[in-house]
Amino acid sequence: MGSCCGGQNQSTKVYEDTLSQLPSLDGKIVAITGCTTGTGFHLAAAAARKGAKMILMLNRRSDRATSAAEKVRAISAEAGMSTLVETVECDLLTFHSVKACAEKVKAITKIVHILALNAGLNTLTDDRSVDGFEVAMQTNQISHVQLLSDLFSCLEEASKQSGDARVVFHSSGAREMYPGDLRQEFFQTSERNSLGGQNGSGIIAGARGAEGPWQRYHQSKLANAAFAMALHDKLKRAGKAEVLKSLCAEPGAASTAFLQKLVVDGLVGSTTAKMMGTTFQSAEDGTAPIMMACFSLDATSGDYYAPVKEFTGEPVKMISQGVPVKNGTQKLTVSQANKDNAWSWSLQAIGSPLLLK
């Protein structure tokens, strides 16, 4: 489902064990979107504890962004590391900000070893960005593809120098929630309230396939996963997948600020939220799958990490090198049509040529 469960009562069960399995990140430069709180913050903290050379925290300008960077610096120092932590302003709701962010990153470094496209948004209202796109799709997918396109040369340079560069998309179990493939209208500019409005606002109604907030979220999260698999295919055909990897992960049901937003928006009822908050895993544990995708030596291009019990538990591969680990699963994610459409429609939206020919 994604980072969608709230409360602060969850005990952390797998984060530290997962962290202990990860290698040193000495010399590595890591860039992460949406890392003021939740999984993005804990991913940055993990990179600091593992001694990354530099962490670029790509966030909207805010006091929270400043505070998060200060906390990660403190975590690095406490771990006896000397990680350089930089905040780079990035508002995924406007291409202008995303492009400016990429230029600032390239002014800081010409090399990015790990680009974690973590930030995510869901909202009850059927709103549009200043660029005219539905806000969840632009935030979760299209602007991330813009950022990837603009920083692709930095990943390529890292792959040449170190033999291991990665882009990691952050998807959700919602990608397989609907019995529906990707639809082009979600990747195009459109009028407000033209993509389902507030219909099917409840989580149960959404799970049954009603149009509205959960359909929009489903489309964006399926786009994340299918695009990651499409990029893997292209890297593999180009003979580059060993050194430049495209991966994806999902957090399961993790206790982050995301659920609180869903409750405020009416997407999850207070009773359901209370149940989730006491049943599902911590935000730290929800970070474990993306930690593995970003940092594990066992991660290969085309891998998809998720909690072993679907919503909770240690991270495991649901897809390995583009192929579902369990036959008959991940049908929407590995569908050739969805991969092709996620690729072409996302690139059409940003007006960019193919990232890799």
C-alpha positions as CSV (number, residue, x, y, z in Angstrom):
1,M,0.0,0.0,0.0
2,G,2.9,2.3,0.5
3,S,3.8,4.4,3.5
4,C,0.3,4.6,4.7
5,C,-0.1,3.7,8.4
6,G,0.1,5.9,11.3
7,G,0.8,6.1,15.0
8,Q,4.1,6.1,16.9
9,N,3.7,2.9,18.9
10,Q,5.3,0.4,16.5
11,S,8.5,-1.3,17.6
12,T,11.4,-1.4,15.1
13,K,12.1,-5.0,14.2
14,V,14.1,-5.2,11.0
15,Y,15.7,-1.9,10.3
16,E,18.9,-2.4,12.4
17,D,19.3,-6.0,11.2
18,T,19.0,-4.8,7.6
19,L,21.4,-2.0,8.2
20,S,24.0,-4.4,9.6
21,Q,23.9,-6.4,6.3
22,L,24.7,-3.4,4.2
23,P,28.3,-2.5,3.1
24,S,30.2,0.6,3.8
25,L,29.2,3.5,1.6
26,D,32.7,5.1,1.8
27,G,33.1,7.3,-1.3
28,K,29.5,7.1,-2.4
29,I,27.3,10.1,-3.2
30,V,23.6,9.5,-2.5
31,A,20.7,11.8,-3.6
32,I,17.3,11.3,-2.0
33,T,14.0,13.1,-2.7
34,G,11.4,13.7,0.0
35,C,13.6,13.0,3.0
36,T,12.4,15.4,5.7
37,T,10.6,12.6,7.5
38,G,9.5,9.0,7.1
39,T,11.3,6.5,4.9
40,G,13.3,9.2,3.1
41,F,14.7,10.5,6.3
42,H,15.6,7.0,7.6
43,L,17.2,6.2,4.3
44,A,19.4,9.3,4.6
45,A,20.2,8.3,8.2
46,A,21.2,4.8,7.1
47,A,23.5,6.3,4.4
48,A,25.1,8.6,7.1
49,R,25.7,5.6,9.4
50,K,27.3,3.7,6.6
51,G,29.7,6.5,5.9
52,A,28.5,7.9,2.6
53,K,30.8,10.5,1.3
54,M,27.9,12.9,0.5
55,I,24.1,12.9,1.0
56,L,22.1,15.3,-1.1
57,M,18.7,15.8,0.5
58,L,16.3,17.0,-2.2
59,N,13.4,18.7,-0.5
60,R,11.1,21.6,-0.7
61,R,12.4,24.6,1.2
62,S,11.1,24.5,4.8
63,D,12.2,24.5,8.4
64,R,11.6,20.7,8.3
65,A,14.2,20.3,5.5
66,T,16.7,22.3,7.5
67,S,16.0,20.3,10.7
68,A,16.3,17.0,8.8
69,A,19.7,17.9,7.4
70,E,20.9,18.9,10.8
71,K,19.7,15.6,12.3
72,V,21.5,13.6,9.6
73,R,24.7,15.5,10.2
74,A,24.4,14.6,13.9
75,I,23.7,11.0,13.1
76,S,26.9,10.9,10.9
77,A,29.0,12.4,13.7
78,E,27.6,10.1,16.3
79,A,28.5,7.1,14.1
80,G,32.0,8.4,13.8
81,M,31.6,9.3,10.1
82,S,32.3,12.6,8.3
83,T,29.5,12.5,5.7
84,L,28.9,15.9,3.9
85,V,25.1,16.6,4.0
86,E,23.7,19.2,1.6
87,T,20.1,20.3,1.1
88,V,19.1,21.1,-2.4
89,E,15.7,22.7,-3.0
90,C,13.4,20.5,-5.0
91,D,9.6,21.0,-5.4
92,L,8.3,18.1,-7.5
93,L,5.1,19.9,-8.3
94,T,6.9,22.2,-10.8
95,F,9.3,21.2,-13.5
96,H,11.1,24.5,-13.1
97,S,12.2,23.6,-9.6
98,V,13.1,20.0,-10.6
99,K,15.4,21.3,-13.4
100,A,16.9,23.9,-11.2
101,C,17.5,21.2,-8.5
102,A,19.4,19.1,-11.1
103,E,21.5,22.0,-12.1
104,K,22.4,22.7,-8.5
105,V,23.3,19.0,-7.9
106,K,25.6,19.0,-11.0
107,A,27.2,22.2,-9.7
108,I,28.0,20.3,-6.5
109,T,29.0,17.0,-8.1
110,K,29.3,15.4,-11.5
111,I,28.9,11.9,-10.0
112,V,25.8,10.4,-8.3
113,H,26.1,6.8,-7.3
114,I,22.6,6.3,-5.9
115,L,19.5,8.3,-6.9
116,A,16.6,7.4,-4.6
117,L,13.3,8.7,-6.0
118,N,11.5,8.3,-2.7
119,A,9.1,11.2,-2.4
120,G,5.4,10.4,-2.7
121,L,2.0,12.1,-2.5
122,N,-1.7,11.1,-2.4
123,T,-4.5,13.5,-2.0
124,L,-8.3,13.4,-1.9
125,T,-8.7,16.4,-4.2
126,D,-8.3,16.0,-7.9
127,D,-5.9,18.9,-8.3
128,R,-3.4,20.0,-10.9
129,S,0.2,21.3,-10.7
130,V,1.3,24.6,-12.2
131,D,2.4,22.5,-15.2
132,G,-1.2,21.2,-15.6
133,F,-0.6,17.6,-14.5
134,E,-2.5,15.7,-11.8
135,V,-0.6,16.3,-8.7
136,A,0.0,12.7,-7.5
137,M,1.3,11.6,-11.0
138,Q,3.5,14.6,-11.3
139,T,5.0,14.3,-7.8
140,N,5.3,10.5,-7.7
141,Q,6.3,9.8,-11.3
142,I,6.7,12.5,-14.0
143,S,8.9,14.9,-12.0
144,H,11.0,12.0,-10.8
145,V,11.5,11.0,-14.5
146,Q,12.5,14.6,-15.2
147,L,15.0,14.5,-12.4
148,L,16.4,11.2,-13.5
149,S,16.7,12.5,-17.1
150,D,18.6,15.6,-15.9
151,L,20.9,13.6,-13.7
152,F,21.4,10.6,-15.9
153,S,24.8,11.7,-17.0
154,C,25.9,11.8,-13.3
155,L,24.8,8.2,-12.9
156,E,26.6,7.2,-16.0
157,E,29.8,8.8,-14.8
158,A,29.5,7.0,-11.5
159,S,28.9,3.7,-13.2
160,K,32.1,4.2,-15.3
161,Q,34.2,5.2,-12.3
162,S,32.9,2.7,-9.7
163,G,31.1,0.0,-11.6
164,D,27.9,0.5,-9.5
165,A,25.4,3.3,-10.0
166,R,21.7,2.9,-9.2
167,V,18.4,4.7,-9.6
168,V,15.7,3.4,-7.2
169,F,12.0,4.2,-7.6
170,H,9.7,3.9,-4.5
171,S,6.4,2.3,-5.4
172,S,3.6,0.8,-3.4
173,G,1.4,-2.3,-3.1
174,A,-1.3,0.0,-4.6
175,R,0.4,-0.6,-8.0
176,E,-1.4,-4.0,-8.1
177,M,-4.5,-2.9,-6.1
178,Y,-6.7,-2.2,-9.1
179,P,-7.5,-4.6,-11.9
180,G,-6.4,-1.9,-14.4
181,D,-3.4,-1.1,-16.6
182,L,-1.9,2.3,-17.0
183,R,-4.1,4.9,-18.8
184,Q,-2.7,7.7,-20.9
185,E,-5.0,10.4,-19.6
186,F,-3.2,10.2,-16.2
187,F,0.0,11.2,-17.9
188,Q,-1.4,14.2,-19.8
189,T,-2.4,17.7,-18.7
190,S,-6.0,18.0,-17.9
191,E,-8.7,20.0,-16.1
192,R,-9.1,19.8,-12.4
193,N,-11.7,17.2,-11.2
194,S,-11.5,15.4,-14.6
195,L,-9.8,12.2,-13.3
196,G,-12.3,10.9,-10.8
197,G,-12.7,13.8,-8.4
198,Q,-13.4,12.6,-4.9
199,N,-15.4,9.5,-5.9
200,G,-14.4,6.3,-4.1
201,S,-12.6,8.3,-1.3
202,G,-12.7,5.4,1.2
203,I,-10.0,2.8,1.2
204,I,-12.5,0.0,0.8
205,A,-14.2,1.6,-2.1
206,G,-10.8,2.3,-3.7
207,A,-9.8,-1.3,-3.3
208,R,-12.8,-2.3,-5.3
209,G,-11.6,-0.2,-8.2
210,A,-13.7,2.9,-7.9
211,E,-12.4,6.0,-9.7
212,G,-11.0,8.7,-7.6
213,P,-8.0,9.2,-5.2
214,W,-7.0,5.6,-5.0
215,Q,-7.1,5.1,-8.8
216,R,-4.9,8.2,-9.3
217,Y,-2.5,6.9,-6.6
218,H,-2.5,3.4,-8.2
219,Q,-1.7,4.9,-11.6
220,S,1.3,6.8,-10.2
221,K,2.6,3.9,-8.2
222,L,2.2,1.4,-11.1
223,A,4.0,3.9,-13.3
224,N,6.9,4.0,-10.8
225,A,7.4,0.2,-10.9
226,A,6.7,-0.3,-14.6
227,F,9.1,2.5,-15.6
228,A,11.8,1.0,-13.4
229,M,11.4,-2.3,-15.1
230,A,11.3,-0.7,-18.6
231,L,14.6,1.1,-17.8
232,H,16.1,-2.2,-16.6
233,D,15.1,-3.8,-19.9
234,K,16.8,-1.0,-21.9
235,L,20.0,-1.1,-19.7
236,K,20.1,-4.8,-20.2
237,R,19.8,-4.6,-24.0
238,A,22.5,-1.9,-24.0
239,G,24.8,-4.2,-22.0
240,K,25.0,-1.7,-19.1
241,A,22.7,-3.3,-16.4
242,E,25.7,-4.8,-14.5
243,V,27.1,-1.3,-13.7
244,L,24.0,1.0,-14.0
245,K,21.0,-0.5,-12.2
246,S,17.3,0.3,-12.2
247,L,15.5,-1.0,-9.2
248,C,12.2,-0.5,-7.3
249,A,11.0,-1.0,-3.8
250,E,7.9,-0.6,-1.6
251,P,7.7,0.0,2.2
252,G,4.7,-2.1,2.9
253,A,2.5,-0.5,5.6
254,A,4.7,1.8,7.5
255,S,4.0,4.4,10.2
256,T,4.9,7.7,8.6
257,A,3.2,11.1,8.3
258,F,1.6,9.7,5.1
259,L,-1.3,8.1,7.0
260,Q,-1.9,11.2,9.0
261,K,-2.4,13.0,5.7
262,L,-4.7,10.3,4.5
263,V,-6.8,10.6,7.6
264,V,-7.0,14.4,7.2
265,D,-8.0,14.0,3.6
266,G,-10.7,11.4,4.4
267,L,-9.0,8.6,2.5
268,V,-8.7,6.4,5.7
269,G,-11.2,6.5,8.5
270,S,-10.1,7.1,12.1
271,T,-11.0,3.6,13.2
272,T,-9.0,2.1,10.4
273,A,-6.1,4.4,11.1
274,K,-6.1,3.4,14.7
275,M,-6.0,-0.2,13.8
276,M,-3.2,0.3,11.4
277,G,-1.2,2.4,13.8
278,T,-1.1,-0.4,16.3
279,T,-0.8,-3.3,13.9
280,F,1.6,-2.3,11.2
281,Q,5.3,-1.7,11.2
282,S,7.4,1.3,12.1
283,A,8.7,3.9,9.6
284,E,12.2,2.6,10.1
285,D,11.1,-0.9,9.2
286,G,9.3,0.4,6.2
287,T,12.6,1.8,5.0
288,A,14.3,-1.6,4.9
289,P,13.2,-2.5,1.3
290,I,14.5,0.7,-0.2
291,M,17.7,0.5,1.8
292,M,18.3,-2.9,0.2
293,A,17.6,-1.6,-3.2
294,C,19.8,1.4,-2.8
295,F,22.8,-0.2,-0.9
296,S,22.8,-4.0,-0.9
297,L,25.6,-5.8,-2.7
298,D,23.0,-8.4,-3.6
299,A,20.8,-6.0,-5.5
300,T,20.8,-6.3,-9.2
301,S,19.1,-4.3,-11.9
302,G,15.4,-5.2,-12.3
303,D,15.0,-6.1,-8.7
304,Y,11.9,-5.1,-6.7
305,Y,12.1,-5.3,-2.9
306,A,9.1,-5.5,-0.5
307,P,8.4,-6.8,3.0
308,V,8.2,-10.6,3.1
309,K,4.7,-10.6,4.5
310,E,3.4,-8.1,2.0
311,F,2.8,-5.3,4.5
312,T,5.5,-6.1,7.2
313,G,8.7,-8.1,7.8
314,E,12.2,-8.3,6.4
315,P,12.8,-7.1,2.9
316,V,12.9,-9.7,0.1
317,K,12.9,-9.6,-3.7
318,M,9.4,-9.9,-5.3
319,I,11.0,-9.4,-8.7
320,S,14.5,-10.4,-9.6
321,Q,16.2,-9.0,-12.7
322,G,12.8,-8.2,-14.1
323,V,11.2,-11.6,-13.5
324,P,8.7,-12.2,-10.7
325,V,10.1,-14.5,-8.1
326,K,6.7,-16.3,-7.8
327,N,5.1,-17.3,-11.0
328,G,1.8,-15.5,-11.8
329,T,2.4,-12.5,-9.6
330,Q,3.3,-8.9,-10.3
331,K,1.3,-9.0,-13.5
332,L,0.7,-5.3,-13.9
333,T,4.2,-4.4,-13.0
334,V,5.9,-6.7,-15.5
335,S,3.3,-6.3,-18.2
336,Q,5.1,-5.3,-21.4
337,A,2.3,-2.9,-22.3
338,N,2.6,-1.1,-19.0
339,K,6.3,-1.0,-19.2
340,D,6.2,0.5,-22.7
341,N,3.5,3.0,-21.8
342,A,5.1,4.1,-18.5
343,W,8.3,4.8,-20.5
344,S,6.8,6.6,-23.5
345,W,4.1,8.5,-21.7
346,S,6.4,9.7,-18.9
347,L,9.0,10.9,-21.5
348,Q,6.3,12.6,-23.5
349,A,5.1,14.4,-20.4
350,I,8.5,15.9,-19.8
351,G,9.2,16.5,-23.5
352,S,12.5,14.5,-23.3
353,P,14.1,12.1,-25.7
354,L,14.8,8.5,-24.5
355,L,17.1,8.4,-21.5
356,L,18.9,5.4,-23.1
357,K,18.9,4.4,-26.7
